[in-house]
Amino acid sequence: MHVLVTGATGFIGRALTQRLEAEGHSVSAWVRNPTAARAALGEGPRLLDASRSASLSEVMAEIDGVINLAGEPVALTRWTEARRERLVASRVDVTRVLVAAMTACTARPHVLVSASAVGYYGDRGDDLVDESSPAGSGFLADLCKAWEAAAHEASPLGVRVTSPRIGIVLGPGGGALAPMLPAFKAGLGGPIAGGKQWMSWIHLDDMVNLLLTLLTDDRYHGPVNATAPNPVTNAEFTKSLGAALHRPTVVPLPGFALKLALGESAEVVIGGQRVRGRRTEELGFRFAHESLAAALEDIVRRGR
């Protein structure tokens, strides 16, 4: 297949691009900084400069499938008005540009795999949610709703559209673990805001495998929860990460401190979602990493 990837230089995108190339697919990456992208991705992918509006329409008729992972990081920064606008633009507006390029072509990709997030559900406490559950409230939920709606504008074009609602992605060399590891390695890790909030996670290897499945398996359409079968509380996560690193986890981080530092964006880590992947269960997707403890042991070992 010839696959167009956005967000190719991100944590998931780099691993995905490597896997696509290893399996013999042709990859085109739509990037903002071709020089930096070449350094990050190597010589394999064809790079399309996002500053050239014609670059997408020039290649779209050649593309078999699109995996849209574009989006600036949501966590660890205050959501000022300008920041909110960038978060929306990097997700919703980019997706609209992709769909517009498809609309302008007569030969179109067969499939659009367009990322979303479990933030779609909002903070749901202990409720178990699946793909049939309604959207929550708040900025993140509204962002995810608009993001998915933009992608599904491609459906009337005859494009199969699926939106993986991605959980907390864990892997070596980046992702959600990167900002945590220094404190935990120093023995300064601990539960956040009491530790009762749910964390729906997925190992990077499984995330890449699922994206490839969504790309090639026509049975998948609409939302698909991209999370491992066993969500955990923040307290359980903290204990497992400490065990994997052989470090104590006795330094809690109060919720009010996060709220003071990050404002409304603190909800990303103070709130949570207990997510069930009903579609992956129904269609028989096999996770390589179902246990958080085993997943973290694998990641720590590979990161040494």
C-alpha positions as CSV (number, residue, x, y, z in Angstrom):
1,M,0.0,0.0,0.0
2,H,0.9,3.6,-0.4
3,V,0.1,5.2,2.9
4,L,0.0,8.9,3.8
5,V,0.9,9.7,7.4
6,T,0.4,13.0,9.3
7,G,2.1,13.4,12.6
8,A,4.8,11.1,11.4
9,T,7.5,12.7,13.5
10,G,5.6,12.2,16.8
11,F,6.1,9.4,19.2
12,I,3.5,7.1,17.6
13,G,4.2,8.4,14.1
14,R,7.9,7.5,14.1
15,A,7.2,3.9,15.3
16,L,4.4,3.5,12.8
17,T,6.4,4.8,9.9
18,Q,9.2,2.4,10.6
19,R,6.8,-0.5,10.8
20,L,5.1,0.4,7.6
21,E,8.4,0.6,5.8
22,A,9.6,-2.7,7.3
23,E,6.4,-4.4,6.0
24,G,7.1,-3.1,2.5
25,H,4.6,-0.2,2.3
26,S,5.4,3.1,0.6
27,V,5.1,6.0,3.0
28,S,4.5,9.7,2.3
29,A,4.6,12.0,5.3
30,W,3.0,15.4,5.3
31,V,5.2,17.5,7.6
32,R,5.7,21.1,8.7
33,N,9.5,21.0,8.7
34,P,11.0,18.7,6.0
35,T,14.5,19.1,7.3
36,A,13.7,18.1,10.8
37,A,11.4,15.3,9.5
38,R,14.2,13.9,7.4
39,A,16.5,13.8,10.4
40,A,13.8,12.0,12.5
41,L,12.4,9.6,9.9
42,G,15.5,8.8,7.8
43,E,15.7,8.6,4.0
44,G,12.8,6.2,3.4
45,P,9.5,8.2,3.5
46,R,8.6,10.7,0.8
47,L,8.2,14.1,2.5
48,L,5.4,16.5,1.6
49,D,5.8,20.1,2.7
50,A,2.7,21.2,4.6
51,S,3.4,24.8,3.8
52,R,2.7,24.0,0.1
53,S,-1.1,23.7,-0.1
54,A,-0.8,21.9,-3.5
55,S,1.4,19.1,-2.0
56,L,-1.6,17.1,-0.8
57,S,-3.6,17.3,-3.9
58,E,-0.6,16.3,-6.0
59,V,-0.2,13.0,-4.2
60,M,-3.7,12.2,-2.9
61,A,-4.8,10.3,-6.0
62,E,-1.8,7.9,-5.5
63,I,-2.6,7.1,-1.9
64,D,-4.3,3.9,-0.8
65,G,-4.8,4.8,2.9
66,V,-4.3,7.8,5.2
67,I,-3.3,7.6,8.9
68,N,-3.9,11.0,10.5
69,L,-2.0,11.4,13.8
70,A,-1.5,15.2,13.6
71,G,-2.0,17.2,16.8
72,E,0.0,19.3,19.2
73,P,0.5,17.9,22.7
74,V,-2.5,18.5,25.0
75,A,-0.9,18.0,28.4
76,L,1.6,19.8,30.6
77,T,0.8,23.3,29.4
78,R,-1.8,25.9,30.2
79,W,-4.8,26.1,27.9
80,T,-4.6,29.8,27.1
81,E,-6.9,31.0,24.4
82,A,-4.1,31.0,21.9
83,R,-3.1,27.4,23.0
84,R,-6.7,26.2,22.5
85,E,-6.7,27.6,19.0
86,R,-3.5,25.8,18.2
87,L,-4.9,22.5,19.6
88,V,-8.0,22.8,17.5
89,A,-6.1,23.9,14.4
90,S,-3.6,21.1,14.6
91,R,-6.4,18.5,14.8
92,V,-9.6,19.6,13.4
93,D,-8.3,22.0,10.7
94,V,-5.6,19.6,9.5
95,T,-8.3,16.8,9.2
96,R,-10.5,19.2,7.2
97,V,-7.6,19.9,4.9
98,L,-7.1,16.2,4.3
99,V,-10.7,15.6,3.5
100,A,-10.8,18.6,1.2
101,A,-7.8,17.1,-0.7
102,M,-9.7,13.8,-1.0
103,T,-12.8,15.7,-2.2
104,A,-10.8,17.3,-5.0
105,C,-9.6,13.9,-6.4
106,T,-11.5,11.4,-8.5
107,A,-9.2,8.6,-7.4
108,R,-9.3,8.6,-3.6
109,P,-7.8,6.6,-0.7
110,H,-9.8,3.6,0.4
111,V,-9.5,4.4,4.2
112,L,-8.9,7.2,6.6
113,V,-7.6,6.3,10.0
114,S,-8.0,9.5,11.9
115,A,-6.9,9.7,15.5
116,S,-9.1,10.8,18.4
117,A,-8.6,10.3,22.1
118,V,-10.3,8.8,25.2
119,G,-10.7,12.4,26.3
120,Y,-13.9,12.1,24.1
121,Y,-15.6,10.6,27.2
122,G,-14.6,13.3,29.6
123,D,-13.9,12.6,33.3
124,R,-16.3,9.6,34.0
125,G,-15.2,8.6,37.5
126,D,-15.6,4.8,37.9
127,D,-18.0,4.4,35.0
128,L,-16.9,1.8,32.4
129,V,-17.3,3.3,29.0
130,D,-17.1,1.8,25.5
131,E,-17.5,3.1,21.9
132,S,-21.3,3.4,22.4
133,S,-21.0,5.7,25.4
134,P,-21.9,9.3,24.8
135,A,-19.3,12.1,24.7
136,G,-18.5,13.9,27.9
137,S,-18.2,17.6,28.6
138,G,-15.4,20.1,28.7
139,F,-12.7,21.3,26.2
140,L,-11.1,17.9,25.6
141,A,-14.4,16.2,24.9
142,D,-15.5,19.0,22.6
143,L,-12.2,18.9,20.8
144,C,-12.5,15.1,20.2
145,K,-16.1,15.4,19.0
146,A,-15.1,18.1,16.4
147,W,-12.0,16.1,15.4
148,E,-14.0,12.9,14.7
149,A,-16.7,14.9,12.9
150,A,-14.2,16.4,10.6
151,A,-12.8,13.0,9.7
152,H,-16.3,11.5,9.0
153,E,-16.9,14.2,6.4
154,A,-14.9,11.7,4.2
155,S,-17.5,9.0,4.5
156,P,-19.8,10.4,1.8
157,L,-16.9,10.2,-0.6
158,G,-16.8,6.4,-0.3
159,V,-13.8,6.4,2.1
160,R,-13.9,4.0,5.1
161,V,-13.4,6.2,8.1
162,T,-12.3,4.9,11.6
163,S,-11.3,6.9,14.6
164,P,-9.0,5.3,17.2
165,R,-9.7,6.9,20.5
166,I,-6.2,6.7,21.9
167,G,-5.4,6.2,25.5
168,I,-2.2,6.8,27.4
169,V,0.6,5.4,25.1
170,L,3.5,3.8,26.9
171,G,6.8,3.0,25.2
172,P,10.5,3.5,25.4
173,G,12.0,6.8,24.3
174,G,9.0,9.1,24.7
175,G,5.3,9.2,25.1
176,A,3.5,9.6,28.4
177,L,6.4,8.0,30.4
178,A,9.0,10.5,29.3
179,P,8.1,13.3,31.8
180,M,7.4,10.8,34.6
181,L,10.7,8.8,34.5
182,P,13.1,11.3,36.0
183,A,11.1,11.7,39.2
184,F,10.4,8.0,39.5
185,K,14.0,7.0,38.9
186,A,15.0,9.4,41.6
187,G,12.5,7.8,44.0
188,L,10.3,10.9,44.0
189,G,7.3,9.4,42.2
190,G,3.9,9.0,43.8
191,P,0.2,9.0,43.2
192,I,-1.4,12.1,41.7
193,A,-4.4,13.8,43.2
194,G,-5.1,10.8,45.5
195,G,-4.6,8.2,42.8
196,K,-8.2,7.1,42.3
197,Q,-8.6,8.3,38.7
198,W,-8.6,5.7,36.0
199,M,-5.8,5.4,33.4
200,S,-6.6,3.6,30.2
201,W,-3.3,2.8,28.6
202,I,-1.8,1.0,25.6
203,H,1.7,-0.2,24.8
204,L,3.3,1.5,21.8
205,D,3.8,-1.9,20.1
206,D,0.0,-2.6,20.4
207,M,-0.8,0.9,19.3
208,V,1.1,0.4,16.1
209,N,-0.3,-3.0,15.5
210,L,-3.8,-1.6,16.0
211,L,-3.3,1.2,13.5
212,L,-2.1,-1.2,10.9
213,T,-5.2,-3.4,11.6
214,L,-7.5,-0.4,11.2
215,L,-5.7,0.5,8.0
216,T,-6.1,-3.0,6.4
217,D,-9.2,-4.6,8.0
218,D,-12.4,-3.4,6.4
219,R,-14.4,-4.6,9.3
220,Y,-13.3,-1.6,11.4
221,H,-15.2,1.6,10.9
222,G,-16.3,4.4,13.2
223,P,-14.8,4.9,16.7
224,V,-12.5,2.2,18.1
225,N,-11.1,2.5,21.6
226,A,-7.3,2.1,21.4
227,T,-6.6,0.9,24.9
228,A,-5.4,-2.3,26.5
229,P,-8.0,-4.5,28.1
230,N,-7.1,-3.7,31.7
231,P,-7.3,-0.1,32.7
232,V,-5.8,0.8,36.1
233,T,-6.1,3.5,38.7
234,N,-3.3,6.1,39.0
235,A,-2.4,4.5,42.3
236,E,-2.0,1.1,40.6
237,F,0.0,2.6,37.8
238,T,2.3,4.4,40.2
239,K,2.9,1.1,42.1
240,S,3.6,-0.8,38.9
241,L,6.0,1.8,37.6
242,G,7.9,2.0,40.9
243,A,8.2,-1.8,40.9
244,A,9.5,-1.9,37.3
245,L,12.2,0.7,38.2
246,H,12.8,-0.8,41.7
247,R,12.1,2.6,43.3
248,P,9.8,3.7,46.1
249,T,6.7,5.6,45.2
250,V,5.9,7.6,48.4
251,V,5.9,11.2,47.2
252,P,2.3,12.1,46.3
253,L,1.5,15.1,44.0
254,P,-1.6,16.9,45.3
255,G,-4.2,17.8,42.7
256,F,-4.4,21.5,43.9
257,A,-0.7,21.9,43.0
258,L,-1.3,20.7,39.4
259,K,-4.3,23.0,39.1
260,L,-2.2,25.9,40.3
261,A,0.5,25.1,37.8
262,L,-1.6,24.1,34.8
263,G,-5.1,25.5,35.3
264,E,-7.8,23.7,33.4
265,S,-5.4,21.5,31.5
266,A,-4.7,19.7,34.8
267,E,-7.9,17.7,34.1
268,V,-5.8,15.5,31.7
269,V,-4.1,13.9,34.7
270,I,-6.5,14.6,37.5
271,G,-9.5,13.2,35.7
272,G,-9.7,9.9,33.9
273,Q,-11.6,7.3,31.9
274,R,-12.1,3.6,32.6
275,V,-12.3,2.4,29.0
276,R,-13.4,-0.9,27.5
277,G,-12.4,-1.7,23.9
278,R,-15.6,-3.3,22.8
279,R,-14.8,-3.2,19.0
280,T,-11.3,-4.8,19.5
281,E,-12.9,-7.5,21.6
282,E,-15.7,-8.2,19.1
283,L,-13.3,-8.4,16.1
284,G,-10.6,-10.4,17.8
285,F,-7.7,-8.0,18.0
286,R,-4.9,-9.6,20.0
287,F,-2.9,-7.5,22.4
288,A,0.7,-8.4,23.0
289,H,0.7,-6.4,26.3
290,E,-2.5,-6.9,28.4
291,S,-0.8,-6.6,31.8
292,L,0.5,-3.1,32.9
293,A,3.2,-4.6,35.1
294,A,4.5,-6.7,32.2
295,A,4.3,-3.8,29.8
296,L,6.2,-1.5,32.1
297,E,8.9,-4.2,32.7
298,D,9.3,-4.5,28.9
299,I,9.6,-0.8,28.4
300,V,12.1,-0.2,31.2
301,R,14.2,-3.2,29.9
302,R,14.2,-1.8,26.4
303,G,15.0,1.7,27.6
304,R,18.1,0.8,29.4
